[in-house]
Amino acid sequence: MDKKVVSLASLVLVSAMLLSACSGIAAFSQSANPLNVAQAASQSTTVSTQPTSGTTTTTNPTSAGNAVSQAPAAVAGSSELLAAYESTMESIYSTVGPQVVNIMVLVPATGSSTQNFPGFNNTPNSQTPQYSQALGSGFFWDTNGNIVTNNHVVDGATKIEVTTSDGTTVPGTIVGQDPYSDLAVIKVSLPASEIHPVTLSDSTQVKVGEIAVAIGNPYGFEGSMSVGNISGLGRELPSSQVDQASGATYSIPDVIQTDASINPGNSGGVLVNIAGQVMGVTSAIESNSGSSSGVGFAIPAEIVSKVVPALISSGSYAHPYLGISGTDMTPDIAQAMNLSADTRGALIEQVSPGGPAANANLQGSNNIVTINGVQGTVGGDVITAIDGQTINNMSDIIAYLAIHTQVGQTVTLTILRDGKTQNVPVTLGSRPTQ
């Protein structure tokens, strides 16, 4: 059966994927709103006369004069809107720019792991071991010098240098790493007066169509800003971690998609809203060329706000663990299981031995079937809700566990087993260390 796969070319730094990549700023002034745009449009009316052959057409001088006089007003209204937009963008940059830093790392050149990756210096060197330089972005979390970036930016680094917006370069050290969420924290020593922490937004309120501003260091060009929109929500990115028991790949849920330009070197930078608040950490792009194709991804602030404090305090983050792998219910799968074709939920395919799901006696799939020419297994429990919240697919389970639960918490799963509904309590564990 088909499973969702996100294909990502490697953008920058040290990952096999193409991963590269606020305080109170006033939004548009009242003059920059849809009503004024509509008013400006309505003012740009024209008077058209349609002469008839052999007759004389007379126009009303007063009406024509009004149309002419309204044209400058329409132009003025458009100019005001443009000026308000430009002023807002300038305000965002002047506030957020100093919050973003450039990160340079040295990593061992271990054979093919760093060959032909954008952002790396791949020049052969006779010295052993060889090192490659890579660039990324980050942002100040607090005035203690903690900086958030992507894990793939600093993973395996033997040297880290951080350059602030005013050109100051200082060494950085790793405080904590979480490969599951592709987040890491590094620390620098700087006076608190020279540090400008970000403000996080409530990323659960982000809407498609919202203006999105990416600030980072693409291709090493410090402090670059690009503007676009939120083009999608609820995406998943595969992490670098694999469940050893089932072979399933873990995913990062609720990822934000944007068409703001994200390129190699943007990894670890910010995606902010019109108020300059961080909606997400720019992390990856979908591209065949290695550069922006208009489909970029950012790890949402709701996950950042959970993971980063733990990385600062303990160096790691314990992710809630259910211990299953599965797939989305489809009409074909439902039919193969003698269920209604409109059955929604997540079908359990495998249960990890010794995990929380196994301890709760949840059942995986054992019946081999062929659907649309693809062989798979069906017959396992179908999860339809967690703690009363409807589950339509595997993505819903991943997102709920990541955002609403913690290790040791007991959740109630509503399942379909042999066509009958049951409620099963499960105490969540912690994801196994890799």
TORNU-931027 format. One record per residue (C-alpha): x, y, z; residue in three letters. Coordinates in Angstrom, 2 decimals. Layout:
<pts>
c1 X&c2 Y&c3 Z&residuo ALA
...
</pts>
This chain:
<pts>
c1 0.00&c2 0.00&c3 0.00&residuo MET
c1 1.17&c2 3.49&c3 -0.71&residuo ASP
c1 2.76&c2 5.46&c3 2.08&residuo LYS
c1 3.46&c2 9.17&c3 2.11&residuo LYS
c1 7.04&c2 10.01&c3 1.33&residuo VAL
c1 8.55&c2 13.49&c3 1.33&residuo VAL
c1 11.48&c2 13.67&c3 -1.06&residuo SER
c1 14.00&c2 16.35&c3 -0.16&residuo LEU
c1 17.28&c2 17.05&c3 -1.87&residuo ALA
c1 20.06&c2 18.23&c3 0.48&residuo SER
c1 20.26&c2 22.00&c3 0.71&residuo LEU
c1 23.15&c2 22.74&c3 2.90&residuo VAL
c1 25.25&c2 21.78&c3 5.65&residuo LEU
c1 25.60&c2 18.30&c3 7.01&residuo VAL
c1 22.43&c2 16.43&c3 6.11&residuo SER
c1 21.56&c2 14.10&c3 3.30&residuo ALA
c1 18.38&c2 16.10&c3 2.80&residuo MET
c1 18.37&c2 19.46&c3 1.12&residuo LEU
c1 18.09&c2 21.23&c3 4.43&residuo LEU
c1 19.09&c2 24.84&c3 4.34&residuo SER
c1 17.53&c2 26.59&c3 4.33&residuo ALA
c1 9.79&c2 39.88&c3 18.04&residuo CYS
c1 8.96&c2 42.08&c3 19.38&residuo SER
c1 6.28&c2 44.59&c3 18.83&residuo GLY
c1 6.33&c2 45.73&c3 15.27&residuo ILE
c1 3.34&c2 47.64&c3 14.08&residuo ALA
c1 1.45&c2 45.99&c3 11.24&residuo ALA
c1 0.02&c2 47.90&c3 8.32&residuo PHE
c1 -1.39&c2 51.29&c3 9.13&residuo SER
c1 -5.11&c2 51.69&c3 8.85&residuo GLN
c1 -4.72&c2 53.06&c3 5.35&residuo SER
c1 -3.41&c2 49.68&c3 4.21&residuo ALA
c1 -6.51&c2 47.57&c3 4.36&residuo ASN
c1 -8.74&c2 45.82&c3 1.83&residuo PRO
c1 -11.41&c2 48.50&c3 2.14&residuo LEU
c1 -9.02&c2 51.21&c3 1.04&residuo ASN
c1 -7.83&c2 49.05&c3 -1.82&residuo VAL
c1 -11.42&c2 48.63&c3 -2.96&residuo ALA
c1 -12.08&c2 52.33&c3 -2.59&residuo GLN
c1 -9.02&c2 53.19&c3 -4.63&residuo ALA
c1 -10.17&c2 50.79&c3 -7.32&residuo ALA
c1 -13.64&c2 52.28&c3 -7.36&residuo SER
c1 -12.22&c2 55.74&c3 -7.88&residuo GLN
c1 -10.47&c2 54.82&c3 -11.10&residuo SER
c1 -13.67&c2 54.88&c3 -13.18&residuo THR
c1 -13.67&c2 55.97&c3 -16.78&residuo THR
c1 -16.35&c2 57.53&c3 -18.97&residuo VAL
c1 -16.92&c2 55.78&c3 -22.29&residuo SER
c1 -19.16&c2 57.11&c3 -25.06&residuo THR
c1 -20.36&c2 55.01&c3 -27.93&residuo GLN
c1 -21.07&c2 57.21&c3 -31.02&residuo PRO
c1 -23.73&c2 56.07&c3 -33.45&residuo THR
c1 -23.04&c2 56.41&c3 -37.15&residuo SER
c1 -24.40&c2 59.67&c3 -38.55&residuo GLY
c1 -25.23&c2 61.16&c3 -35.14&residuo THR
c1 -23.49&c2 63.57&c3 -32.83&residuo THR
c1 -22.62&c2 62.34&c3 -29.31&residuo THR
c1 -22.57&c2 64.79&c3 -26.43&residuo THR
c1 -20.79&c2 63.95&c3 -23.17&residuo THR
c1 -21.50&c2 65.46&c3 -19.78&residuo ASN
c1 -18.56&c2 67.75&c3 -18.99&residuo PRO
c1 -19.22&c2 67.46&c3 -15.28&residuo THR
c1 -19.05&c2 63.63&c3 -15.33&residuo SER
c1 -15.92&c2 63.63&c3 -17.45&residuo ALA
c1 -14.31&c2 66.15&c3 -15.17&residuo GLY
c1 -15.12&c2 64.03&c3 -12.12&residuo ASN
c1 -13.53&c2 60.98&c3 -13.71&residuo ALA
c1 -10.37&c2 62.92&c3 -14.45&residuo VAL
c1 -10.23&c2 64.36&c3 -10.96&residuo SER
c1 -10.71&c2 60.92&c3 -9.40&residuo GLN
c1 -7.74&c2 59.41&c3 -11.24&residuo ALA
c1 -5.07&c2 61.21&c3 -9.15&residuo PRO
c1 -6.89&c2 60.13&c3 -5.99&residuo ALA
c1 -6.67&c2 56.49&c3 -7.07&residuo ALA
c1 -2.96&c2 56.85&c3 -7.77&residuo VAL
c1 -2.47&c2 58.53&c3 -4.41&residuo ALA
c1 -4.32&c2 55.73&c3 -2.63&residuo GLY
c1 -2.16&c2 53.10&c3 -4.31&residuo SER
c1 0.97&c2 55.01&c3 -3.38&residuo SER
c1 -0.12&c2 55.12&c3 0.24&residuo GLU
c1 -0.68&c2 51.38&c3 0.27&residuo LEU
c1 2.73&c2 50.74&c3 -1.24&residuo LEU
c1 4.41&c2 53.10&c3 1.21&residuo ALA
c1 2.68&c2 51.39&c3 4.14&residuo ALA
c1 3.81&c2 47.97&c3 2.89&residuo TYR
c1 7.39&c2 49.11&c3 2.42&residuo GLU
c1 7.42&c2 50.73&c3 5.85&residuo SER
c1 6.20&c2 47.51&c3 7.43&residuo THR
c1 8.86&c2 45.42&c3 5.70&residuo MET
c1 11.56&c2 47.88&c3 6.76&residuo GLU
c1 10.33&c2 47.75&c3 10.35&residuo SER
c1 10.37&c2 43.96&c3 10.35&residuo ILE
c1 13.91&c2 43.87&c3 9.03&residuo TYR
c1 15.24&c2 46.52&c3 11.41&residuo SER
c1 13.85&c2 44.58&c3 14.39&residuo THR
c1 14.33&c2 40.96&c3 13.35&residuo VAL
c1 17.62&c2 41.37&c3 11.47&residuo GLY
c1 19.71&c2 41.81&c3 14.67&residuo PRO
c1 18.03&c2 38.72&c3 16.15&residuo GLN
c1 19.41&c2 36.47&c3 13.39&residuo VAL
c1 23.02&c2 35.26&c3 13.24&residuo VAL
c1 25.29&c2 33.60&c3 10.70&residuo ASN
c1 26.76&c2 30.24&c3 11.73&residuo ILE
c1 29.93&c2 28.74&c3 10.25&residuo MET
c1 30.92&c2 25.20&c3 11.15&residuo VAL
c1 33.79&c2 22.87&c3 10.38&residuo LEU
c1 32.88&c2 19.23&c3 9.95&residuo VAL
c1 35.07&c2 16.23&c3 9.12&residuo PRO
c1 34.98&c2 15.41&c3 5.41&residuo ALA
c1 34.00&c2 11.76&c3 5.78&residuo THR
c1 33.98&c2 10.45&c3 2.25&residuo GLY
c1 30.71&c2 10.87&c3 0.37&residuo SER
c1 28.90&c2 12.40&c3 3.33&residuo SER
c1 30.05&c2 15.89&c3 2.36&residuo THR
c1 30.65&c2 15.53&c3 -1.35&residuo GLN
c1 28.75&c2 17.79&c3 -3.71&residuo ASN
c1 26.59&c2 19.37&c3 -1.01&residuo PHE
c1 25.86&c2 23.04&c3 -1.66&residuo PRO
c1 27.65&c2 25.25&c3 0.83&residuo GLY
c1 30.59&c2 22.92&c3 1.34&residuo PHE
c1 34.15&c2 23.52&c3 0.29&residuo ASN
c1 34.85&c2 20.24&c3 -1.48&residuo ASN
c1 38.41&c2 21.00&c3 -2.53&residuo THR
c1 40.63&c2 17.97&c3 -1.89&residuo PRO
c1 43.18&c2 18.38&c3 0.87&residuo ASN
c1 46.19&c2 16.21&c3 1.49&residuo SER
c1 45.89&c2 16.61&c3 5.26&residuo GLN
c1 44.16&c2 13.94&c3 7.29&residuo THR
c1 41.53&c2 14.29&c3 8.58&residuo PRO
c1 40.05&c2 16.66&c3 6.00&residuo GLN
c1 37.50&c2 19.23&c3 7.02&residuo TYR
c1 34.75&c2 21.02&c3 5.17&residuo SER
c1 33.23&c2 24.37&c3 5.96&residuo GLN
c1 29.46&c2 24.86&c3 5.96&residuo ALA
c1 27.20&c2 27.82&c3 6.62&residuo LEU
c1 23.82&c2 28.17&c3 8.27&residuo GLY
c1 21.67&c2 30.52&c3 10.28&residuo SER
c1 20.37&c2 30.83&c3 13.82&residuo GLY
c1 18.61&c2 33.26&c3 16.14&residuo PHE
c1 18.95&c2 34.48&c3 19.71&residuo PHE
c1 16.61&c2 32.73&c3 22.12&residuo TRP
c1 17.45&c2 34.69&c3 25.26&residuo ASP
c1 19.91&c2 37.23&c3 26.66&residuo THR
c1 22.05&c2 34.42&c3 28.10&residuo ASN
c1 23.53&c2 33.83&c3 24.64&residuo GLY
c1 21.51&c2 30.74&c3 23.71&residuo ASN
c1 20.99&c2 30.48&c3 19.94&residuo ILE
c1 18.51&c2 28.19&c3 18.20&residuo VAL
c1 19.40&c2 26.58&c3 14.88&residuo THR
c1 18.80&c2 23.33&c3 13.01&residuo ASN
c1 20.45&c2 20.20&c3 14.31&residuo ASN
c1 21.74&c2 19.37&c3 10.84&residuo HIS
c1 23.62&c2 22.70&c3 10.83&residuo VAL
c1 25.83&c2 21.86&c3 13.82&residuo VAL
c1 25.71&c2 18.07&c3 14.08&residuo ASP
c1 29.24&c2 16.67&c3 14.03&residuo GLY
c1 30.85&c2 20.12&c3 14.05&residuo ALA
c1 34.37&c2 20.37&c3 15.41&residuo THR
c1 34.31&c2 24.17&c3 15.36&residuo LYS
c1 31.47&c2 26.70&c3 15.44&residuo ILE
c1 31.72&c2 30.42&c3 14.77&residuo GLU
c1 28.81&c2 32.82&c3 15.14&residuo VAL
c1 28.68&c2 36.21&c3 13.42&residuo THR
c1 26.08&c2 38.71&c3 14.58&residuo THR
c1 24.40&c2 41.35&c3 12.43&residuo SER
c1 26.97&c2 43.98&c3 13.43&residuo ASP
c1 29.85&c2 41.78&c3 12.24&residuo GLY
c1 31.01&c2 40.53&c3 15.64&residuo THR
c1 32.36&c2 36.95&c3 15.41&residuo THR
c1 32.54&c2 34.73&c3 18.49&residuo VAL
c1 32.97&c2 30.98&c3 19.09&residuo PRO
c1 29.92&c2 28.87&c3 19.81&residuo GLY
c1 29.47&c2 25.65&c3 21.77&residuo THR
c1 26.70&c2 23.07&c3 21.51&residuo ILE
c1 24.26&c2 23.10&c3 24.44&residuo VAL
c1 21.76&c2 20.51&c3 23.24&residuo GLY
c1 20.61&c2 18.63&c3 20.16&residuo GLN
c1 17.39&c2 16.93&c3 19.08&residuo ASP
c1 17.64&c2 15.09&c3 15.76&residuo PRO
c1 13.96&c2 14.11&c3 15.95&residuo TYR
c1 12.84&c2 17.73&c3 15.54&residuo SER
c1 16.02&c2 18.88&c3 13.74&residuo ASP
c1 16.58&c2 21.53&c3 16.41&residuo LEU
c1 19.72&c2 22.41&c3 18.33&residuo ALA
c1 20.90&c2 25.09&c3 20.75&residuo VAL
c1 24.36&c2 26.59&c3 20.76&residuo ILE
c1 25.72&c2 29.24&c3 23.12&residuo LYS
c1 27.96&c2 32.27&c3 22.75&residuo VAL
c1 29.46&c2 34.67&c3 25.25&residuo SER
c1 28.27&c2 38.22&c3 24.56&residuo LEU
c1 27.06&c2 41.11&c3 26.71&residuo PRO
c1 23.30&c2 40.99&c3 27.19&residuo ALA
c1 23.08&c2 44.47&c3 25.69&residuo SER
c1 24.33&c2 43.07&c3 22.37&residuo GLU
c1 21.81&c2 40.22&c3 22.26&residuo ILE
c1 18.36&c2 40.61&c3 20.72&residuo HIS
c1 16.07&c2 37.62&c3 21.43&residuo PRO
c1 13.15&c2 36.74&c3 19.18&residuo VAL
c1 9.47&c2 36.68&c3 20.06&residuo THR
c1 7.53&c2 33.54&c3 19.13&residuo LEU
c1 4.08&c2 33.64&c3 17.58&residuo SER
c1 1.27&c2 31.18&c3 18.22&residuo ASP
c1 1.87&c2 29.02&c3 15.17&residuo SER
c1 -1.42&c2 27.19&c3 15.72&residuo THR
c1 -3.12&c2 30.38&c3 14.49&residuo GLN
c1 -1.15&c2 30.67&c3 11.25&residuo VAL
c1 -3.34&c2 30.77&c3 8.15&residuo LYS
c1 -2.63&c2 29.98&c3 4.51&residuo VAL
c1 -2.24&c2 33.25&c3 2.63&residuo GLY
c1 -0.59&c2 35.06&c3 5.53&residuo GLU
c1 2.48&c2 37.13&c3 4.67&residuo ILE
c1 5.69&c2 35.26&c3 5.56&residuo ALA
c1 9.15&c2 36.81&c3 5.83&residuo VAL
c1 12.29&c2 34.65&c3 5.84&residuo ALA
c1 15.52&c2 36.13&c3 7.21&residuo ILE
c1 18.78&c2 34.20&c3 7.16&residuo GLY
c1 22.07&c2 33.77&c3 5.36&residuo ASN
c1 21.49&c2 32.06&c3 2.00&residuo PRO
c1 24.75&c2 31.14&c3 0.31&residuo TYR
c1 26.52&c2 33.07&c3 3.09&residuo GLY
c1 24.91&c2 36.42&c3 2.25&residuo PHE
c1 24.30&c2 37.60&c3 5.79&residuo GLU
c1 21.00&c2 39.13&c3 6.79&residuo GLY
c1 19.10&c2 38.39&c3 3.60&residuo SER
c1 15.34&c2 38.84&c3 3.62&residuo MET
c1 12.72&c2 37.34&c3 1.32&residuo SER
c1 8.97&c2 37.77&c3 1.39&residuo VAL
c1 6.17&c2 35.43&c3 0.39&residuo GLY
c1 3.12&c2 33.79&c3 1.85&residuo ASN
c1 2.16&c2 30.79&c3 3.90&residuo ILE
c1 1.32&c2 28.32&c3 1.15&residuo SER
c1 0.47&c2 25.22&c3 3.17&residuo GLY
c1 0.03&c2 23.89&c3 6.70&residuo LEU
c1 0.20&c2 20.52&c3 8.43&residuo GLY
c1 3.06&c2 19.19&c3 6.32&residuo ARG
c1 5.45&c2 16.50&c3 7.55&residuo GLU
c1 9.21&c2 16.32&c3 7.23&residuo LEU
c1 11.06&c2 13.04&c3 7.73&residuo PRO
c1 13.65&c2 13.25&c3 10.47&residuo SER
c1 17.02&c2 11.54&c3 10.27&residuo SER
c1 15.96&c2 9.01&c3 12.90&residuo GLN
c1 14.55&c2 5.53&c3 12.28&residuo VAL
c1 12.71&c2 3.27&c3 14.71&residuo ASP
c1 15.04&c2 0.32&c3 15.19&residuo GLN
c1 12.22&c2 -2.11&c3 15.95&residuo ALA
c1 9.94&c2 -1.39&c3 12.99&residuo SER
c1 12.26&c2 0.38&c3 10.55&residuo GLY
c1 9.76&c2 3.24&c3 10.30&residuo ALA
c1 11.03&c2 6.80&c3 9.86&residuo THR
c1 10.01&c2 9.39&c3 12.41&residuo TYR
c1 8.46&c2 12.61&c3 11.12&residuo SER
c1 8.31&c2 16.23&c3 12.20&residuo ILE
c1 4.61&c2 17.20&c3 12.26&residuo PRO
c1 2.67&c2 20.42&c3 11.61&residuo ASP
c1 5.43&c2 21.85&c3 9.42&residuo VAL
c1 4.69&c2 25.20&c3 7.77&residuo ILE
c1 5.06&c2 25.54&c3 4.00&residuo GLN
c1 5.99&c2 28.87&c3 2.40&residuo THR
c1 6.83&c2 30.29&c3 -0.99&residuo ASP
c1 9.21&c2 32.83&c3 0.54&residuo ALA
c1 12.60&c2 32.12&c3 -1.00&residuo SER
c1 14.66&c2 29.67&c3 1.10&residuo ILE
c1 18.08&c2 28.60&c3 -0.11&residuo ASN
c1 21.24&c2 26.84&c3 1.11&residuo PRO
c1 22.38&c2 28.69&c3 4.23&residuo GLY
c1 18.86&c2 29.61&c3 5.38&residuo ASN
c1 18.74&c2 26.55&c3 7.67&residuo SER
c1 18.13&c2 27.63&c3 11.24&residuo GLY
c1 16.88&c2 31.07&c3 10.28&residuo GLY
c1 13.47&c2 32.53&c3 10.99&residuo VAL
c1 10.13&c2 32.68&c3 9.24&residuo LEU
c1 8.25&c2 35.59&c3 10.78&residuo VAL
c1 4.79&c2 37.08&c3 10.44&residuo ASN
c1 3.79&c2 40.67&c3 9.74&residuo ILE
c1 4.39&c2 41.52&c3 13.41&residuo ALA
c1 7.95&c2 40.18&c3 13.29&residuo GLY
c1 7.12&c2 37.17&c3 15.46&residuo GLN
c1 8.70&c2 33.82&c3 14.68&residuo VAL
c1 6.23&c2 31.38&c3 13.12&residuo MET
c1 8.87&c2 28.75&c3 12.43&residuo GLY
c1 12.50&c2 27.80&c3 11.88&residuo VAL
c1 13.40&c2 27.56&c3 8.17&residuo THR
c1 14.70&c2 24.07&c3 7.64&residuo SER
c1 14.18&c2 22.50&c3 4.23&residuo ALA
c1 13.11&c2 22.95&c3 0.64&residuo ILE
c1 11.68&c2 20.74&c3 -2.06&residuo GLU
c1 13.90&c2 21.25&c3 -5.09&residuo SER
c1 15.46&c2 19.44&c3 -8.01&residuo ASN
c1 18.08&c2 22.12&c3 -8.53&residuo SER
c1 19.45&c2 22.65&c3 -5.03&residuo GLY
c1 18.00&c2 26.15&c3 -4.76&residuo SER
c1 14.63&c2 27.70&c3 -4.03&residuo SER
c1 11.73&c2 26.35&c3 -6.06&residuo SER
c1 9.05&c2 28.17&c3 -4.11&residuo GLY
c1 8.37&c2 25.27&c3 -1.74&residuo VAL
c1 10.10&c2 25.78&c3 1.57&residuo GLY
c1 9.42&c2 24.37&c3 5.03&residuo PHE
c1 9.70&c2 25.70&c3 8.57&residuo ALA
c1 9.48&c2 23.84&c3 11.88&residuo ILE
c1 6.54&c2 25.45&c3 13.71&residuo PRO
c1 6.95&c2 27.62&c3 16.79&residuo ALA
c1 4.66&c2 25.32&c3 18.76&residuo GLU
c1 7.28&c2 22.55&c3 18.53&residuo ILE
c1 10.22&c2 24.93&c3 19.00&residuo VAL
c1 8.68&c2 26.24&c3 22.23&residuo SER
c1 8.49&c2 22.71&c3 23.66&residuo LYS
c1 11.87&c2 21.39&c3 22.56&residuo VAL
c1 14.24&c2 24.34&c3 23.06&residuo VAL
c1 13.75&c2 24.89&c3 26.82&residuo PRO
c1 14.55&c2 21.19&c3 27.41&residuo ALA
c1 17.67&c2 21.42&c3 25.25&residuo LEU
c1 18.87&c2 24.39&c3 27.29&residuo ILE
c1 18.16&c2 22.78&c3 30.65&residuo SER
c1 19.19&c2 19.18&c3 29.99&residuo SER
c1 20.76&c2 18.97&c3 26.52&residuo GLY
c1 18.04&c2 16.70&c3 25.13&residuo SER
c1 14.29&c2 16.36&c3 24.71&residuo TYR
c1 12.23&c2 13.27&c3 25.51&residuo ALA
c1 9.63&c2 12.70&c3 22.81&residuo HIS
c1 6.41&c2 10.87&c3 23.72&residuo PRO
c1 6.40&c2 7.39&c3 22.20&residuo TYR
c1 3.49&c2 5.15&c3 21.29&residuo LEU
c1 5.45&c2 2.39&c3 19.57&residuo GLY
c1 3.50&c2 1.78&c3 16.37&residuo ILE
c1 3.90&c2 2.25&c3 12.64&residuo SER
c1 0.91&c2 2.52&c3 10.36&residuo GLY
c1 -0.82&c2 4.03&c3 7.39&residuo THR
c1 -3.89&c2 6.11&c3 6.59&residuo ASP
c1 -7.22&c2 4.39&c3 6.14&residuo MET
c1 -8.52&c2 4.52&c3 2.56&residuo THR
c1 -11.72&c2 3.22&c3 1.00&residuo PRO
c1 -9.78&c2 0.31&c3 -0.52&residuo ASP
c1 -8.24&c2 -0.64&c3 2.82&residuo ILE
c1 -11.61&c2 -0.31&c3 4.53&residuo ALA
c1 -13.18&c2 -2.60&c3 1.96&residuo GLN
c1 -10.41&c2 -5.17&c3 2.46&residuo ALA
c1 -11.22&c2 -5.10&c3 6.19&residuo MET
c1 -15.00&c2 -5.33&c3 5.65&residuo ASN
c1 -15.49&c2 -1.83&c3 7.03&residuo LEU
c1 -17.52&c2 1.04&c3 5.69&residuo SER
c1 -15.76&c2 2.77&c3 2.80&residuo ALA
c1 -15.91&c2 6.12&c3 4.63&residuo ASP
c1 -14.03&c2 4.80&c3 7.67&residuo THR
c1 -11.32&c2 7.29&c3 8.65&residuo ARG
c1 -8.40&c2 6.79&c3 10.97&residuo GLY
c1 -4.92&c2 5.29&c3 11.19&residuo ALA
c1 -4.39&c2 1.59&c3 10.62&residuo LEU
c1 -1.75&c2 0.01&c3 12.86&residuo ILE
c1 0.58&c2 -2.06&c3 10.69&residuo GLU
c1 3.28&c2 -2.91&c3 13.24&residuo GLN
c1 3.54&c2 -2.77&c3 17.01&residuo VAL
c1 7.05&c2 -2.37&c3 18.42&residuo SER
c1 7.85&c2 -5.19&c3 20.89&residuo PRO
c1 8.02&c2 -3.99&c3 24.48&residuo GLY
c1 6.66&c2 -0.55&c3 23.62&residuo GLY
c1 3.65&c2 1.26&c3 25.11&residuo PRO
c1 1.26&c2 0.01&c3 22.41&residuo ALA
c1 2.41&c2 -3.57&c3 22.93&residuo ALA
c1 1.96&c2 -3.24&c3 26.68&residuo ASN
c1 -1.61&c2 -2.03&c3 26.03&residuo ALA
c1 -2.23&c2 -5.07&c3 23.78&residuo ASN
c1 -2.84&c2 -3.06&c3 20.64&residuo LEU
c1 -2.81&c2 -5.26&c3 17.54&residuo GLN
c1 -0.93&c2 -4.84&c3 14.28&residuo GLY
c1 -1.90&c2 -6.09&c3 10.82&residuo SER
c1 -1.35&c2 -9.69&c3 9.76&residuo ASN
c1 -3.63&c2 -10.28&c3 6.76&residuo ASN
c1 -1.75&c2 -9.99&c3 3.47&residuo ILE
c1 -3.74&c2 -8.37&c3 0.67&residuo VAL
c1 -3.02&c2 -6.79&c3 -2.71&residuo THR
c1 -4.55&c2 -3.35&c3 -3.33&residuo ILE
c1 -4.03&c2 -1.57&c3 -6.64&residuo ASN
c1 -1.23&c2 -4.00&c3 -7.46&residuo GLY
c1 0.64&c2 -3.35&c3 -4.21&residuo VAL
c1 0.95&c2 -5.99&c3 -1.51&residuo GLN
c1 0.46&c2 -4.99&c3 2.10&residuo GLY
c1 -1.06&c2 -6.06&c3 5.39&residuo THR
c1 -4.41&c2 -5.14&c3 6.92&residuo VAL
c1 -6.54&c2 -6.29&c3 9.83&residuo GLY
c1 -4.92&c2 -4.37&c3 12.68&residuo GLY
c1 -6.54&c2 -1.94&c3 15.07&residuo ASP
c1 -7.74&c2 1.32&c3 13.52&residuo VAL
c1 -7.18&c2 4.37&c3 15.73&residuo ILE
c1 -10.07&c2 6.79&c3 15.29&residuo THR
c1 -9.53&c2 9.17&c3 18.23&residuo ALA
c1 -7.06&c2 10.13&c3 20.99&residuo ILE
c1 -8.50&c2 11.58&c3 24.19&residuo ASP
c1 -11.70&c2 12.24&c3 22.28&residuo GLY
c1 -10.01&c2 14.13&c3 19.45&residuo GLN
c1 -10.80&c2 12.70&c3 16.03&residuo THR
c1 -7.95&c2 11.00&c3 14.18&residuo ILE
c1 -8.27&c2 10.95&c3 10.40&residuo ASN
c1 -4.77&c2 9.73&c3 9.51&residuo ASN
c1 -1.30&c2 8.96&c3 10.85&residuo MET
c1 -0.33&c2 12.62&c3 10.62&residuo SER
c1 -2.99&c2 13.45&c3 13.20&residuo ASP
c1 -1.48&c2 10.93&c3 15.63&residuo ILE
c1 2.04&c2 12.25&c3 15.17&residuo ILE
c1 0.92&c2 15.87&c3 15.64&residuo ALA
c1 -1.20&c2 15.12&c3 18.71&residuo TYR
c1 1.58&c2 13.23&c3 20.45&residuo LEU
c1 4.17&c2 15.91&c3 19.65&residuo ALA
c1 2.10&c2 18.90&c3 20.71&residuo ILE
c1 -0.36&c2 17.74&c3 23.37&residuo HIS
c1 1.39&c2 14.97&c3 25.32&residuo THR
c1 4.50&c2 14.20&c3 27.32&residuo GLN
c1 6.40&c2 11.11&c3 28.42&residuo VAL
c1 4.56&c2 9.20&c3 31.16&residuo GLY
c1 1.16&c2 10.61&c3 30.24&residuo GLN
c1 -1.74&c2 8.18&c3 29.84&residuo THR
c1 -3.91&c2 8.75&c3 26.78&residuo VAL
c1 -7.11&c2 7.02&c3 25.75&residuo THR
c1 -7.15&c2 5.59&c3 22.24&residuo LEU
c1 -10.48&c2 4.93&c3 20.56&residuo THR
c1 -10.00&c2 2.01&c3 18.18&residuo ILE
c1 -11.93&c2 -0.20&c3 15.80&residuo LEU
c1 -11.14&c2 -3.88&c3 16.29&residuo ARG
c1 -13.10&c2 -6.40&c3 14.23&residuo ASP
c1 -15.56&c2 -3.64&c3 13.43&residuo GLY
c1 -16.28&c2 -2.82&c3 17.08&residuo LYS
c1 -15.31&c2 0.34&c3 18.96&residuo THR
c1 -13.14&c2 0.10&c3 22.06&residuo GLN
c1 -11.36&c2 2.57&c3 24.33&residuo ASN
c1 -7.83&c2 1.57&c3 25.30&residuo VAL
c1 -5.66&c2 3.46&c3 27.84&residuo PRO
c1 -1.99&c2 3.69&c3 26.87&residuo VAL
c1 0.83&c2 5.14&c3 28.97&residuo THR
c1 3.30&c2 6.85&c3 26.66&residuo LEU
c1 6.99&c2 6.05&c3 26.84&residuo GLY
c1 10.06&c2 7.88&c3 25.55&residuo SER
c1 11.44&c2 7.33&c3 22.07&residuo ARG
c1 14.37&c2 4.91&c3 22.17&residuo PRO
c1 17.80&c2 6.47&c3 21.86&residuo THR
c1 19.54&c2 5.85&c3 18.56&residuo GLN
</pts>
